[in-house]
Amino acid sequence: MLMAPEQRYRDIGYGMVRLDTSLSQAAARRLYEKNGYSETGRGMIRNLEIVYYSKQL
């Protein structure tokens, strides 16, 4: 699920991927963390707590 987009980003010269999800999306958070993404911060959008992630490619 994440490997194809990551490879495409590498191919076009990106060195890092950043993404986010809401705190309530536990499955998405586990997927990102299992695939090497690190939490880089949190914020609020309206009434949702957002978790920000990044990964070096």
PDBQT receptor file of N, H, CA, C and O in Angstrom, charges set to zero:
ATOM      1  N   MET A   1       0.817  -1.190   0.000  1.00  0.00    +0.000 N 
ATOM      2  CA  MET A   1       0.000   0.000   0.000  1.00  0.00    +0.000 C 
ATOM      3  C   MET A   1       0.865   1.259   0.000  1.00  0.00    +0.000 C 
ATOM      4  O   MET A   1       0.530   2.233  -0.675  1.00  0.00    +0.000 OA
ATOM      5  N   LEU A   2       1.951   1.256   0.732  1.00  0.00    +0.000 N 
ATOM      6  H   LEU A   2       2.222   0.465   1.281  1.00  0.00    +0.000 HD
ATOM      7  CA  LEU A   2       2.818   2.432   0.799  1.00  0.00    +0.000 C 
ATOM      8  C   LEU A   2       4.035   2.327  -0.108  1.00  0.00    +0.000 C 
ATOM      9  O   LEU A   2       4.635   3.341  -0.461  1.00  0.00    +0.000 OA
ATOM     10  N   MET A   3       4.401   1.113  -0.485  1.00  0.00    +0.000 N 
ATOM     11  H   MET A   3       3.913   0.289  -0.198  1.00  0.00    +0.000 HD
ATOM     12  CA  MET A   3       5.654   0.922  -1.218  1.00  0.00    +0.000 C 
ATOM     13  C   MET A   3       5.643   1.551  -2.599  1.00  0.00    +0.000 C 
ATOM     14  O   MET A   3       6.635   2.165  -2.993  1.00  0.00    +0.000 OA
ATOM     15  N   ALA A   4       4.565   1.422  -3.342  1.00  0.00    +0.000 N 
ATOM     16  H   ALA A   4       3.759   0.923  -3.022  1.00  0.00    +0.000 HD
ATOM     17  CA  ALA A   4       4.528   1.985  -4.698  1.00  0.00    +0.000 C 
ATOM     18  C   ALA A   4       4.628   3.509  -4.687  1.00  0.00    +0.000 C 
ATOM     19  O   ALA A   4       5.426   4.062  -5.443  1.00  0.00    +0.000 OA
ATOM     20  N   PRO A   5       3.845   4.213  -3.855  1.00  0.00    +0.000 N 
ATOM     21  CA  PRO A   5       4.009   5.673  -3.829  1.00  0.00    +0.000 C 
ATOM     22  C   PRO A   5       5.406   6.097  -3.357  1.00  0.00    +0.000 C 
ATOM     23  O   PRO A   5       5.977   7.048  -3.890  1.00  0.00    +0.000 OA
ATOM     24  N   GLU A   6       5.956   5.393  -2.358  1.00  0.00    +0.000 N 
ATOM     25  H   GLU A   6       5.492   4.621  -1.925  1.00  0.00    +0.000 HD
ATOM     26  CA  GLU A   6       7.291   5.734  -1.886  1.00  0.00    +0.000 C 
ATOM     27  C   GLU A   6       8.317   5.576  -3.003  1.00  0.00    +0.000 C 
ATOM     28  O   GLU A   6       9.196   6.423  -3.158  1.00  0.00    +0.000 OA
ATOM     29  N   GLN A   7       8.216   4.513  -3.773  1.00  0.00    +0.000 N 
ATOM     30  H   GLN A   7       7.502   3.824  -3.647  1.00  0.00    +0.000 HD
ATOM     31  CA  GLN A   7       9.157   4.308  -4.886  1.00  0.00    +0.000 C 
ATOM     32  C   GLN A   7       9.008   5.414  -5.920  1.00  0.00    +0.000 C 
ATOM     33  O   GLN A   7      10.001   5.909  -6.453  1.00  0.00    +0.000 OA
ATOM     34  N   ARG A   8       7.794   5.794  -6.199  1.00  0.00    +0.000 N 
ATOM     35  H   ARG A   8       6.987   5.392  -5.767  1.00  0.00    +0.000 HD
ATOM     36  CA  ARG A   8       7.557   6.886  -7.166  1.00  0.00    +0.000 C 
ATOM     37  C   ARG A   8       8.188   8.186  -6.664  1.00  0.00    +0.000 C 
ATOM     38  O   ARG A   8       8.799   8.918  -7.441  1.00  0.00    +0.000 OA
ATOM     39  N   TYR A   9       8.044   8.471  -5.388  1.00  0.00    +0.000 N 
ATOM     40  H   TYR A   9       7.547   7.877  -4.756  1.00  0.00    +0.000 HD
ATOM     41  CA  TYR A   9       8.646   9.684  -4.820  1.00  0.00    +0.000 C 
ATOM     42  C   TYR A   9      10.162   9.634  -4.929  1.00  0.00    +0.000 C 
ATOM     43  O   TYR A   9      10.793  10.643  -5.242  1.00  0.00    +0.000 OA
ATOM     44  N   ARG A  10      10.756   8.469  -4.675  1.00  0.00    +0.000 N 
ATOM     45  H   ARG A  10      10.243   7.649  -4.421  1.00  0.00    +0.000 HD
ATOM     46  CA  ARG A  10      12.210   8.310  -4.838  1.00  0.00    +0.000 C 
ATOM     47  C   ARG A  10      12.613   8.568  -6.287  1.00  0.00    +0.000 C 
ATOM     48  O   ARG A  10      13.581   9.278  -6.559  1.00  0.00    +0.000 OA
ATOM     49  N   ASP A  11      11.850   7.977  -7.216  1.00  0.00    +0.000 N 
ATOM     50  H   ASP A  11      11.063   7.401  -6.995  1.00  0.00    +0.000 HD
ATOM     51  CA  ASP A  11      12.167   8.093  -8.640  1.00  0.00    +0.000 C 
ATOM     52  C   ASP A  11      12.168   9.541  -9.118  1.00  0.00    +0.000 C 
ATOM     53  O   ASP A  11      12.941   9.895 -10.008  1.00  0.00    +0.000 OA
ATOM     54  N   ILE A  12      11.320  10.375  -8.544  1.00  0.00    +0.000 N 
ATOM     55  H   ILE A  12      10.692  10.087  -7.821  1.00  0.00    +0.000 HD
ATOM     56  CA  ILE A  12      11.256  11.770  -8.984  1.00  0.00    +0.000 C 
ATOM     57  C   ILE A  12      12.089  12.702  -8.101  1.00  0.00    +0.000 C 
ATOM     58  O   ILE A  12      12.057  13.922  -8.268  1.00  0.00    +0.000 OA
ATOM     59  N   GLY A  13      12.840  12.112  -7.154  1.00  0.00    +0.000 N 
ATOM     60  H   GLY A  13      12.866  11.121  -7.019  1.00  0.00    +0.000 HD
ATOM     61  CA  GLY A  13      13.820  12.889  -6.431  1.00  0.00    +0.000 C 
ATOM     62  C   GLY A  13      13.463  13.355  -5.035  1.00  0.00    +0.000 C 
ATOM     63  O   GLY A  13      14.212  14.136  -4.448  1.00  0.00    +0.000 OA
ATOM     64  N   TYR A  14      12.363  12.914  -4.489  1.00  0.00    +0.000 N 
ATOM     65  H   TYR A  14      11.754  12.280  -4.966  1.00  0.00    +0.000 HD
ATOM     66  CA  TYR A  14      12.023  13.297  -3.119  1.00  0.00    +0.000 C 
ATOM     67  C   TYR A  14      12.883  12.513  -2.146  1.00  0.00    +0.000 C 
ATOM     68  O   TYR A  14      13.197  11.347  -2.382  1.00  0.00    +0.000 OA
ATOM     69  N   GLY A  15      13.263  13.156  -1.050  1.00  0.00    +0.000 N 
ATOM     70  H   GLY A  15      13.008  14.103  -0.858  1.00  0.00    +0.000 HD
ATOM     71  CA  GLY A  15      14.062  12.500  -0.032  1.00  0.00    +0.000 C 
ATOM     72  C   GLY A  15      13.282  12.180   1.226  1.00  0.00    +0.000 C 
ATOM     73  O   GLY A  15      13.778  11.479   2.109  1.00  0.00    +0.000 OA
ATOM     74  N   MET A  16      12.051  12.695   1.313  1.00  0.00    +0.000 N 
ATOM     75  H   MET A  16      11.648  13.264   0.596  1.00  0.00    +0.000 HD
ATOM     76  CA  MET A  16      11.247  12.495   2.508  1.00  0.00    +0.000 C 
ATOM     77  C   MET A  16       9.763  12.493   2.134  1.00  0.00    +0.000 C 
ATOM     78  O   MET A  16       9.324  13.186   1.216  1.00  0.00    +0.000 OA
ATOM     79  N   VAL A  17       9.018  11.691   2.880  1.00  0.00    +0.000 N 
ATOM     80  H   VAL A  17       9.374  11.128   3.626  1.00  0.00    +0.000 HD
ATOM     81  CA  VAL A  17       7.561  11.672   2.741  1.00  0.00    +0.000 C 
ATOM     82  C   VAL A  17       6.982  12.158   4.065  1.00  0.00    +0.000 C 
ATOM     83  O   VAL A  17       7.431  11.750   5.137  1.00  0.00    +0.000 OA
ATOM     84  N   ARG A  18       5.993  13.023   3.982  1.00  0.00    +0.000 N 
ATOM     85  H   ARG A  18       5.628  13.354   3.111  1.00  0.00    +0.000 HD
ATOM     86  CA  ARG A  18       5.265  13.478   5.162  1.00  0.00    +0.000 C 
ATOM     87  C   ARG A  18       3.795  13.180   4.949  1.00  0.00    +0.000 C 
ATOM     88  O   ARG A  18       3.264  13.347   3.851  1.00  0.00    +0.000 OA
ATOM     89  N   LEU A  19       3.149  12.739   6.007  1.00  0.00    +0.000 N 
ATOM     90  H   LEU A  19       3.581  12.604   6.899  1.00  0.00    +0.000 HD
ATOM     91  CA  LEU A  19       1.722  12.456   5.927  1.00  0.00    +0.000 C 
ATOM     92  C   LEU A  19       1.098  12.655   7.290  1.00  0.00    +0.000 C 
ATOM     93  O   LEU A  19       1.792  12.888   8.279  1.00  0.00    +0.000 OA
ATOM     94  N   ASP A  20      -0.216  12.559   7.331  1.00  0.00    +0.000 N 
ATOM     95  H   ASP A  20      -0.780  12.369   6.527  1.00  0.00    +0.000 HD
ATOM     96  CA  ASP A  20      -0.915  12.734   8.601  1.00  0.00    +0.000 C 
ATOM     97  C   ASP A  20      -2.174  11.897   8.644  1.00  0.00    +0.000 C 
ATOM     98  O   ASP A  20      -2.674  11.437   7.618  1.00  0.00    +0.000 OA
ATOM     99  N   THR A  21      -2.674  11.710   9.848  1.00  0.00    +0.000 N 
ATOM    100  H   THR A  21      -2.268  12.084  10.682  1.00  0.00    +0.000 HD
ATOM    101  CA  THR A  21      -3.928  11.004  10.080  1.00  0.00    +0.000 C 
ATOM    102  C   THR A  21      -4.484  11.515  11.399  1.00  0.00    +0.000 C 
ATOM    103  O   THR A  21      -3.783  12.186  12.156  1.00  0.00    +0.000 OA
ATOM    104  N   SER A  22      -5.716  11.204  11.667  1.00  0.00    +0.000 N 
ATOM    105  H   SER A  22      -6.286  10.659  11.052  1.00  0.00    +0.000 HD
ATOM    106  CA  SER A  22      -6.280  11.630  12.951  1.00  0.00    +0.000 C 
ATOM    107  C   SER A  22      -5.876  10.642  14.040  1.00  0.00    +0.000 C 
ATOM    108  O   SER A  22      -5.592   9.477  13.763  1.00  0.00    +0.000 OA
ATOM    109  N   LEU A  23      -5.854  11.111  15.253  1.00  0.00    +0.000 N 
ATOM    110  H   LEU A  23      -6.085  12.057  15.478  1.00  0.00    +0.000 HD
ATOM    111  CA  LEU A  23      -5.494  10.273  16.389  1.00  0.00    +0.000 C 
ATOM    112  C   LEU A  23      -6.414   9.062  16.489  1.00  0.00    +0.000 C 
ATOM    113  O   LEU A  23      -5.983   7.993  16.921  1.00  0.00    +0.000 OA
ATOM    114  N   SER A  24      -7.669   9.216  16.097  1.00  0.00    +0.000 N 
ATOM    115  H   SER A  24      -8.020  10.084  15.746  1.00  0.00    +0.000 HD
ATOM    116  CA  SER A  24      -8.639   8.123  16.219  1.00  0.00    +0.000 C 
ATOM    117  C   SER A  24      -8.430   7.013  15.187  1.00  0.00    +0.000 C 
ATOM    118  O   SER A  24      -9.033   5.947  15.315  1.00  0.00    +0.000 OA
ATOM    119  N   GLN A  25      -7.602   7.229  14.181  1.00  0.00    +0.000 N 
ATOM    120  H   GLN A  25      -7.112   8.094  14.078  1.00  0.00    +0.000 HD
ATOM    121  CA  GLN A  25      -7.351   6.227  13.141  1.00  0.00    +0.000 C 
ATOM    122  C   GLN A  25      -6.195   5.315  13.552  1.00  0.00    +0.000 C 
ATOM    123  O   GLN A  25      -5.111   5.375  12.972  1.00  0.00    +0.000 OA
ATOM    124  N   ALA A  26      -6.433   4.483  14.544  1.00  0.00    +0.000 N 
ATOM    125  H   ALA A  26      -7.314   4.435  15.015  1.00  0.00    +0.000 HD
ATOM    126  CA  ALA A  26      -5.386   3.628  15.106  1.00  0.00    +0.000 C 
ATOM    127  C   ALA A  26      -4.779   2.690  14.067  1.00  0.00    +0.000 C 
ATOM    128  O   ALA A  26      -3.568   2.471  14.078  1.00  0.00    +0.000 OA
ATOM    129  N   ALA A  27      -5.580   2.139  13.185  1.00  0.00    +0.000 N 
ATOM    130  H   ALA A  27      -6.564   2.317  13.176  1.00  0.00    +0.000 HD
ATOM    131  CA  ALA A  27      -5.050   1.209  12.168  1.00  0.00    +0.000 C 
ATOM    132  C   ALA A  27      -4.093   1.927  11.226  1.00  0.00    +0.000 C 
ATOM    133  O   ALA A  27      -3.053   1.371  10.872  1.00  0.00    +0.000 OA
ATOM    134  N   ALA A  28      -4.416   3.136  10.815  1.00  0.00    +0.000 N 
ATOM    135  H   ALA A  28      -5.261   3.588  11.103  1.00  0.00    +0.000 HD
ATOM    136  CA  ALA A  28      -3.530   3.908   9.942  1.00  0.00    +0.000 C 
ATOM    137  C   ALA A  28      -2.232   4.241  10.657  1.00  0.00    +0.000 C 
ATOM    138  O   ALA A  28      -1.156   4.147  10.066  1.00  0.00    +0.000 OA
ATOM    139  N   ARG A  29      -2.322   4.627  11.921  1.00  0.00    +0.000 N 
ATOM    140  H   ARG A  29      -3.196   4.703  12.402  1.00  0.00    +0.000 HD
ATOM    141  CA  ARG A  29      -1.133   4.953  12.694  1.00  0.00    +0.000 C 
ATOM    142  C   ARG A  29      -0.222   3.739  12.826  1.00  0.00    +0.000 C 
ATOM    143  O   ARG A  29       0.996   3.862  12.689  1.00  0.00    +0.000 OA
ATOM    144  N   ARG A  30      -0.798   2.564  13.090  1.00  0.00    +0.000 N 
ATOM    145  H   ARG A  30      -1.787   2.464  13.201  1.00  0.00    +0.000 HD
ATOM    146  CA  ARG A  30       0.008   1.331  13.179  1.00  0.00    +0.000 C 
ATOM    147  C   ARG A  30       0.677   1.021  11.835  1.00  0.00    +0.000 C 
ATOM    148  O   ARG A  30       1.848   0.646  11.797  1.00  0.00    +0.000 OA
ATOM    149  N   LEU A  31      -0.062   1.178  10.743  1.00  0.00    +0.000 N 
ATOM    150  H   LEU A  31      -1.014   1.483  10.774  1.00  0.00    +0.000 HD
ATOM    151  CA  LEU A  31       0.486   0.931   9.409  1.00  0.00    +0.000 C 
ATOM    152  C   LEU A  31       1.685   1.831   9.150  1.00  0.00    +0.000 C 
ATOM    153  O   LEU A  31       2.730   1.357   8.705  1.00  0.00    +0.000 OA
ATOM    154  N   TYR A  32       1.548   3.113   9.421  1.00  0.00    +0.000 N 
ATOM    155  H   TYR A  32       0.699   3.498   9.782  1.00  0.00    +0.000 HD
ATOM    156  CA  TYR A  32       2.653   4.047   9.185  1.00  0.00    +0.000 C 
ATOM    157  C   TYR A  32       3.857   3.694  10.044  1.00  0.00    +0.000 C 
ATOM    158  O   TYR A  32       4.983   3.642   9.549  1.00  0.00    +0.000 OA
ATOM    159  N   GLU A  33       3.626   3.455  11.322  1.00  0.00    +0.000 N 
ATOM    160  H   GLU A  33       2.712   3.498  11.724  1.00  0.00    +0.000 HD
ATOM    161  CA  GLU A  33       4.731   3.162  12.225  1.00  0.00    +0.000 C 
ATOM    162  C   GLU A  33       5.416   1.840  11.868  1.00  0.00    +0.000 C 
ATOM    163  O   GLU A  33       6.640   1.732  11.953  1.00  0.00    +0.000 OA
ATOM    164  N   LYS A  34       4.638   0.847  11.474  1.00  0.00    +0.000 N 
ATOM    165  H   LYS A  34       3.644   0.935  11.405  1.00  0.00    +0.000 HD
ATOM    166  CA  LYS A  34       5.191  -0.449  11.066  1.00  0.00    +0.000 C 
ATOM    167  C   LYS A  34       6.078  -0.308   9.825  1.00  0.00    +0.000 C 
ATOM    168  O   LYS A  34       7.003  -1.094   9.621  1.00  0.00    +0.000 OA
ATOM    169  N   ASN A  35       5.786   0.698   9.000  1.00  0.00    +0.000 N 
ATOM    170  H   ASN A  35       5.034   1.337   9.165  1.00  0.00    +0.000 HD
ATOM    171  CA  ASN A  35       6.518   0.898   7.755  1.00  0.00    +0.000 C 
ATOM    172  C   ASN A  35       7.569   1.996   7.845  1.00  0.00    +0.000 C 
ATOM    173  O   ASN A  35       7.984   2.551   6.827  1.00  0.00    +0.000 OA
ATOM    174  N   GLY A  36       7.999   2.310   9.064  1.00  0.00    +0.000 N 
ATOM    175  H   GLY A  36       7.662   1.860   9.891  1.00  0.00    +0.000 HD
ATOM    176  CA  GLY A  36       9.148   3.190   9.230  1.00  0.00    +0.000 C 
ATOM    177  C   GLY A  36       8.867   4.667   9.377  1.00  0.00    +0.000 C 
ATOM    178  O   GLY A  36       9.805   5.464   9.392  1.00  0.00    +0.000 OA
ATOM    179  N   TYR A  37       7.619   5.062   9.485  1.00  0.00    +0.000 N 
ATOM    180  H   TYR A  37       6.856   4.415   9.473  1.00  0.00    +0.000 HD
ATOM    181  CA  TYR A  37       7.286   6.471   9.682  1.00  0.00    +0.000 C 
ATOM    182  C   TYR A  37       7.411   6.823  11.156  1.00  0.00    +0.000 C 
ATOM    183  O   TYR A  37       7.065   6.030  12.032  1.00  0.00    +0.000 OA
ATOM    184  N   SER A  38       7.909   8.022  11.415  1.00  0.00    +0.000 N 
ATOM    185  H   SER A  38       8.190   8.667  10.703  1.00  0.00    +0.000 HD
ATOM    186  CA  SER A  38       8.061   8.512  12.783  1.00  0.00    +0.000 C 
ATOM    187  C   SER A  38       7.116   9.675  13.019  1.00  0.00    +0.000 C 
ATOM    188  O   SER A  38       6.934  10.534  12.157  1.00  0.00    +0.000 OA
ATOM    189  N   GLU A  39       6.526   9.686  14.187  1.00  0.00    +0.000 N 
ATOM    190  H   GLU A  39       6.673   8.987  14.887  1.00  0.00    +0.000 HD
ATOM    191  CA  GLU A  39       5.656  10.805  14.543  1.00  0.00    +0.000 C 
ATOM    192  C   GLU A  39       6.514  12.055  14.700  1.00  0.00    +0.000 C 
ATOM    193  O   GLU A  39       7.540  12.038  15.381  1.00  0.00    +0.000 OA
ATOM    194  N   THR A  40       6.082  13.139  14.061  1.00  0.00    +0.000 N 
ATOM    195  H   THR A  40       5.249  13.153  13.507  1.00  0.00    +0.000 HD
ATOM    196  CA  THR A  40       6.843  14.384  14.113  1.00  0.00    +0.000 C 
ATOM    197  C   THR A  40       6.092  15.501  14.821  1.00  0.00    +0.000 C 
ATOM    198  O   THR A  40       6.657  16.565  15.069  1.00  0.00    +0.000 OA
ATOM    199  N   GLY A  41       4.834  15.271  15.145  1.00  0.00    +0.000 N 
ATOM    200  H   GLY A  41       4.374  14.406  14.943  1.00  0.00    +0.000 HD
ATOM    201  CA  GLY A  41       4.080  16.304  15.848  1.00  0.00    +0.000 C 
ATOM    202  C   GLY A  41       2.602  15.997  15.854  1.00  0.00    +0.000 C 
ATOM    203  O   GLY A  41       2.132  15.022  15.267  1.00  0.00    +0.000 OA
ATOM    204  N   ARG A  42       1.885  16.870  16.544  1.00  0.00    +0.000 N 
ATOM    205  H   ARG A  42       2.266  17.662  17.020  1.00  0.00    +0.000 HD
ATOM    206  CA  ARG A  42       0.432  16.759  16.609  1.00  0.00    +0.000 C 
ATOM    207  C   ARG A  42      -0.167  18.145  16.501  1.00  0.00    +0.000 C 
ATOM    208  O   ARG A  42       0.473  19.145  16.825  1.00  0.00    +0.000 OA
ATOM    209  N   GLY A  43      -1.398  18.186  16.041  1.00  0.00    +0.000 N 
ATOM    210  H   GLY A  43      -1.917  17.373  15.778  1.00  0.00    +0.000 HD
ATOM    211  CA  GLY A  43      -2.100  19.454  15.931  1.00  0.00    +0.000 C 
ATOM    212  C   GLY A  43      -3.590  19.210  15.936  1.00  0.00    +0.000 C 
ATOM    213  O   GLY A  43      -4.047  18.071  16.036  1.00  0.00    +0.000 OA
ATOM    214  N   MET A  44      -4.333  20.271  15.828  1.00  0.00    +0.000 N 
ATOM    215  H   MET A  44      -3.962  21.196  15.747  1.00  0.00    +0.000 HD
ATOM    216  CA  MET A  44      -5.791  20.185  15.806  1.00  0.00    +0.000 C 
ATOM    217  C   MET A  44      -6.312  20.760  14.494  1.00  0.00    +0.000 C 
ATOM    218  O   MET A  44      -5.851  21.804  14.033  1.00  0.00    +0.000 OA
ATOM    219  N   ILE A  45      -7.263  20.076  13.912  1.00  0.00    +0.000 N 
ATOM    220  H   ILE A  45      -7.638  19.228  14.287  1.00  0.00    +0.000 HD
ATOM    221  CA  ILE A  45      -8.042  20.584  12.778  1.00  0.00    +0.000 C 
ATOM    222  C   ILE A  45      -9.491  20.435  13.190  1.00  0.00    +0.000 C 
ATOM    223  O   ILE A  45     -10.019  19.331  13.319  1.00  0.00    +0.000 OA
ATOM    224  N   ARG A  46     -10.115  21.583  13.391  1.00  0.00    +0.000 N 
ATOM    225  H   ARG A  46      -9.686  22.480  13.287  1.00  0.00    +0.000 HD
ATOM    226  CA  ARG A  46     -11.466  21.615  13.969  1.00  0.00    +0.000 C 
ATOM    227  C   ARG A  46     -11.457  20.844  15.275  1.00  0.00    +0.000 C 
ATOM    228  O   ARG A  46     -10.754  21.241  16.204  1.00  0.00    +0.000 OA
ATOM    229  N   ASN A  47     -12.204  19.766  15.384  1.00  0.00    +0.000 N 
ATOM    230  H   ASN A  47     -12.776  19.444  14.629  1.00  0.00    +0.000 HD
ATOM    231  CA  ASN A  47     -12.241  19.015  16.645  1.00  0.00    +0.000 C 
ATOM    232  C   ASN A  47     -11.457  17.711  16.571  1.00  0.00    +0.000 C 
ATOM    233  O   ASN A  47     -11.623  16.845  17.430  1.00  0.00    +0.000 OA
ATOM    234  N   LEU A  48     -10.605  17.556  15.560  1.00  0.00    +0.000 N 
ATOM    235  H   LEU A  48     -10.470  18.260  14.862  1.00  0.00    +0.000 HD
ATOM    236  CA  LEU A  48      -9.809  16.332  15.408  1.00  0.00    +0.000 C 
ATOM    237  C   LEU A  48      -8.361  16.578  15.795  1.00  0.00    +0.000 C 
ATOM    238  O   LEU A  48      -7.752  17.557  15.364  1.00  0.00    +0.000 OA
ATOM    239  N   GLU A  49      -7.809  15.674  16.620  1.00  0.00    +0.000 N 
ATOM    240  H   GLU A  49      -8.304  14.879  16.970  1.00  0.00    +0.000 HD
ATOM    241  CA  GLU A  49      -6.383  15.735  16.877  1.00  0.00    +0.000 C 
ATOM    242  C   GLU A  49      -5.676  15.008  15.738  1.00  0.00    +0.000 C 
ATOM    243  O   GLU A  49      -5.993  13.858  15.432  1.00  0.00    +0.000 OA
ATOM    244  N   ILE A  50      -4.724  15.684  15.120  1.00  0.00    +0.000 N 
ATOM    245  H   ILE A  50      -4.467  16.617  15.369  1.00  0.00    +0.000 HD
ATOM    246  CA  ILE A  50      -4.017  15.162  13.957  1.00  0.00    +0.000 C 
ATOM    247  C   ILE A  50      -2.606  14.765  14.372  1.00  0.00    +0.000 C 
ATOM    248  O   ILE A  50      -1.942  15.479  15.123  1.00  0.00    +0.000 OA
ATOM    249  N   VAL A  51      -2.159  13.615  13.873  1.00  0.00    +0.000 N 
ATOM    250  H   VAL A  51      -2.699  13.034  13.263  1.00  0.00    +0.000 HD
ATOM    251  CA  VAL A  51      -0.808  13.122  14.121  1.00  0.00    +0.000 C 
ATOM    252  C   VAL A  51      -0.043  13.216  12.808  1.00  0.00    +0.000 C 
ATOM    253  O   VAL A  51      -0.484  12.700  11.781  1.00  0.00    +0.000 OA
ATOM    254  N   TYR A  52       1.100  13.877  12.853  1.00  0.00    +0.000 N 
ATOM    255  H   TYR A  52       1.458  14.296  13.688  1.00  0.00    +0.000 HD
ATOM    256  CA  TYR A  52       1.942  14.072  11.674  1.00  0.00    +0.000 C 
ATOM    257  C   TYR A  52       3.101  13.083  11.712  1.00  0.00    +0.000 C 
ATOM    258  O   TYR A  52       3.685  12.821  12.763  1.00  0.00    +0.000 OA
ATOM    259  N   TYR A  53       3.421  12.540  10.533  1.00  0.00    +0.000 N 
ATOM    260  H   TYR A  53       2.947  12.752   9.679  1.00  0.00    +0.000 HD
ATOM    261  CA  TYR A  53       4.488  11.543  10.402  1.00  0.00    +0.000 C 
ATOM    262  C   TYR A  53       5.422  11.949   9.267  1.00  0.00    +0.000 C 
ATOM    263  O   TYR A  53       5.040  12.695   8.366  1.00  0.00    +0.000 OA
ATOM    264  N   SER A  54       6.655  11.442   9.329  1.00  0.00    +0.000 N 
ATOM    265  H   SER A  54       6.965  10.835  10.062  1.00  0.00    +0.000 HD
ATOM    266  CA  SER A  54       7.581  11.597   8.211  1.00  0.00    +0.000 C 
ATOM    267  C   SER A  54       8.470  10.362   8.117  1.00  0.00    +0.000 C 
ATOM    268  O   SER A  54       8.623   9.601   9.072  1.00  0.00    +0.000 OA
ATOM    269  N   LYS A  55       9.044  10.193   6.940  1.00  0.00    +0.000 N 
ATOM    270  H   LYS A  55       8.919  10.811   6.164  1.00  0.00    +0.000 HD
ATOM    271  CA  LYS A  55       9.957   9.067   6.692  1.00  0.00    +0.000 C 
ATOM    272  C   LYS A  55      10.985   9.508   5.661  1.00  0.00    +0.000 C 
ATOM    273  O   LYS A  55      10.637  10.040   4.607  1.00  0.00    +0.000 OA
ATOM    274  N   GLN A  56      12.277   9.276   5.985  1.00  0.00    +0.000 N 
ATOM    275  H   GLN A  56      12.559   8.843   6.841  1.00  0.00    +0.000 HD
ATOM    276  CA  GLN A  56      13.340   9.491   5.013  1.00  0.00    +0.000 C 
ATOM    277  C   GLN A  56      13.285   8.382   3.969  1.00  0.00    +0.000 C 
ATOM    278  O   GLN A  56      13.112   7.210   4.305  1.00  0.00    +0.000 OA
ATOM    279  N   LEU A  57      13.431   8.754   2.722  1.00  0.00    +0.000 N 
ATOM    280  H   LEU A  57      13.572   9.706   2.449  1.00  0.00    +0.000 HD
ATOM    281  CA  LEU A  57      13.423   7.747   1.649  1.00  0.00    +0.000 C 
ATOM    282  C   LEU A  57      14.826   7.332   1.282  1.00  0.00    +0.000 C 
ATOM    283  O   LEU A  57      15.011   6.494   0.400  1.00  0.00    +0.000 OA
TER     284      LEU A  57
